[in-house]
């Protein structure tokens, strides 16, 4: 009799647990990603201005609209207006936009105490992408999990975690196969180059670090070949704005960048001319070469890189085809996005 009662009790516990899991699974449509409220008590009776994100929430395909949306939200928060980023109508999203959203939420310059972010509908492709890219772990937990399951890294300190970057390579080799390890050898130096520059220079105030995010996503191309996406977000002021500041701080007439910037009306055209010469990173690590020029020289000569794009300020730069210059955006992105795809056929 006692065994029967114990079994019945276990079944009741299992049913309650199952019901909780079902409720949690189906409550995503109405939940808010109020990450800042993990640290603060909920504020009651506040009316939020809801701002719908673009349906095509892709900075790769819908750059002007996405940047305008982020800039509008930032302006509202700066005005201390309680604002809701409503993602419920988002039908499509890509990795760089997801990472930009995460970095925006983590950025201390974002007045997050006035911000709410809704998740996409749980039956949408956008929400499935949120889950597959482990967005909530990246933002809520703010720590590096096991790369074998998470494959992302978010900045919580100034030092570059080279062990974590090594884990990215390990995961990549596991995905494409051990036979391709030599072919993939340039990936860690590229990531270290970008992340070190971000950690050293993105924040002028060492007490007030800016976030950066690395995330990767495994998928397949149109022919069914394995393809891996990589994204790094640098929440500094943007490469072009940095060079403007650098040029203005030097005596006019002696600055290479002042001359080139003055000559080129388009930011995209400026990068087309300047990158092959080298933007001359200010760090001195021996493996780093000349910053973006080093990356350009590496990826432009290797067909393994199916695309490698930099989105910064008003420019979108294609390092695998630098001659393909896109029109400058009407909106300014005060950050830098590095996005690339690798396919080992």
GISUL-V313428 format. One record per residue. N is the residue number from 1. OMEGA is omega in whole degrees, -180 to 180 (none if undefined). Layout:
n=[N,N]
omega=[OMEGA,OMEGA]
This chain:
n=[1,2,3,4,5,6,7,8,9,10,11,12,13,14,15,16,17,18,19,20,21,22,23,24,25,26,27,28,29,30,31,32,33,34,35,36,37,38,39,40,41,42,43,44,45,46,47,48,49,50,51,52,53,54,55,56,57,58,59,60,61,62,63,64,65,66,67,68,69,70,71,72,73,74,75,76,77,78,79,80,81,82,83,84,85,86,87,88,89,90,91,92,93,94,95,96,97,98,99,100,101,102,103,104,105,106,107,108,109,110,111,112,113,114,115,116,117,118,119,120,121,122,123,124,125,126,127,128,129,130,131,132,133,134,135,136,137,138,139,140,141,142,143,144,145,146,147,148,149,150,151,152,153,154,155,156,157,158,159,160,161,162,163,164,165,166,167,168,169,170,171,172,173,174,175,176,177,178,179,180,181,182,183,184,185,186,187,188,189,190,191,192,193,194,195,196,197,198,199,200,201,202,203,204,205,206,207,208,209,210,211,212,213,214,215,216,217,218,219,220,221,222,223,224,225,226,227,228,229,230,231,232,233,234,235,236,237,238,239,240,241,242,243,244,245,246,247,248,249,250,251,252,253,254,255,256,257,258,259,260,261,262,263,264,265,266,267,268,269,270,271,272,273,274,275,276,277,278,279,280,281,282,283,284,285,286,287,288,289,290,291,292,293,294,295,296,297,298,299,300,301,302,303,304,305,306,307,308,309,310,311,312,313,314,315,316,317,318,319,320,321,322,323,324,325,326,327,328,329,330,331,332,333,334,335,336,337,338,339,340,341,342,343,344,345]
omega=[-179,179,179,179,179,179,179,178,179,179,178,179,180,179,179,178,180,179,178,179,179,179,180,-178,-175,179,-176,-178,-174,-175,177,175,-177,-173,-178,-179,169,-176,-178,177,180,178,-176,173,176,179,-180,172,-177,180,-179,174,176,178,173,-174,-176,179,176,-174,-174,-167,-175,-177,-178,179,178,-180,179,-180,177,178,-179,179,180,179,177,177,-180,177,178,-168,178,171,-174,-178,-174,-177,-180,-180,-179,180,178,-175,-179,178,177,180,177,177,179,180,178,-179,-179,-175,179,176,175,-180,-171,179,178,-170,165,176,177,177,174,178,-172,178,-177,176,180,-179,178,178,175,-178,-177,179,176,-178,-176,175,-178,-175,-173,-175,177,179,179,174,176,-178,177,178,-173,-180,170,180,175,-173,172,180,-177,-175,176,-178,-177,176,179,178,174,177,177,179,179,180,179,178,176,-176,-176,179,-177,-178,-178,-176,179,180,-176,-171,-177,-178,-179,178,178,-179,179,178,-176,-174,179,178,179,-178,-177,-166,-174,-176,179,-178,-176,179,-170,-172,176,-178,163,-177,167,173,177,-177,-178,-179,177,178,-177,-180,179,178,177,-180,179,180,178,177,173,179,177,-175,172,-175,-177,-175,-177,179,177,-180,175,180,-180,180,-178,-180,180,-179,180,-179,178,-177,176,-175,179,-179,-177,-179,-180,-177,-174,177,-177,176,178,178,178,-179,178,-179,-170,-173,179,178,-179,177,169,175,-176,178,-171,179,-172,-177,-167,178,-179,171,-176,176,177,179,180,-180,-178,-171,-177,180,-177,-177,173,180,-176,172,175,-173,175,176,-177,-176,-178,-173,169,-172,-180,-175,176,176,-173,179,179,-175,177,177,178,176,174,-178,179,176,180,-179,175,178,172,-179,176,-179,180,176,178,-175,none]
